[in-house]
């Protein structure tokens, strides 16, 4: 018996939602993009089920926003990337700094996802305030609203 791709997608998405609910300690609903929100101290994060080969989850967090695109900022990002090869830090759009990690489907378990979400938020909570203090910008959980549209 063959399982349809739609059924596989629905099962995997439900599985990821159940894991994020268990990790967060309460019910979680997907946002308009189908991502499940997670929160750090200063960062906003999401867990995104990847429903194309290779299946998995993308865990990502907005660490800082409105950070100026300067050589010094990119040097900081390069140093962070060199220090932890599993984590990827990127700048996108209008100075939006994201921390990302991809976990393949066969490794998606509650313990692994908890560790990855924790690590991504830890890095984002560490670098966001540092980049904002040294170079300008802010973190997503700053009291002032952002106009960047990250």
FENKA-V156671 format. One record per pair of residues at least 24 apart in sequence whose C-alpha atoms are under 7 Angstrom apart, sorted by the first residue. I is the first residue (numbers start at 1). J is the second residue. D is the distance in Angstrom with one decimal. If there is no record, write none. Layout:
I,J,D
I,J,D
//
This chain:
9,51,6.0
13,49,6.0
16,49,6.8
19,110,5.6
23,114,6.2
40,121,5.4
40,125,6.4
41,125,6.2
42,125,5.4
42,139,6.0
42,140,6.3
42,141,5.0
43,121,6.7
43,124,6.0
43,125,5.5
43,139,6.5
43,140,5.7
43,141,6.4
44,140,6.4
45,121,7.0
55,104,6.1
55,105,5.2
56,103,5.5
56,104,4.1
56,105,3.9
57,102,5.9
57,103,5.3
57,104,6.5
57,105,6.9
58,101,5.9
58,102,4.6
58,103,6.4
59,100,5.7
59,101,5.3
59,102,6.3
59,117,6.4
60,98,6.6
60,99,5.4
60,100,4.3
60,101,6.4
60,120,6.7
61,98,5.4
61,99,5.3
61,100,6.6
61,120,6.7
61,121,6.5
61,124,6.4
62,96,7.0
62,97,6.0
62,98,4.6
62,99,6.7
62,124,6.9
62,140,6.9
63,97,5.6
63,98,5.6
63,99,6.8
63,124,4.5
63,125,6.3
63,127,6.7
63,128,4.4
63,139,6.1
64,96,5.8
64,97,5.1
64,128,4.6
64,132,6.7
64,137,6.9
64,138,5.5
64,139,4.4
64,140,6.3
65,95,5.4
65,96,4.3
65,97,6.2
65,137,5.7
65,138,5.5
65,139,6.0
65,140,6.9
65,148,7.0
65,150,6.9
66,94,6.0
66,95,4.5
66,96,6.1
66,137,4.5
66,138,6.5
66,148,6.0
67,95,4.4
67,96,6.6
67,132,6.6
67,135,6.6
67,136,5.6
67,137,4.5
68,95,5.7
68,135,6.9
68,136,6.7
69,95,6.4
93,150,6.9
94,148,6.1
96,150,5.9
99,124,6.0
//
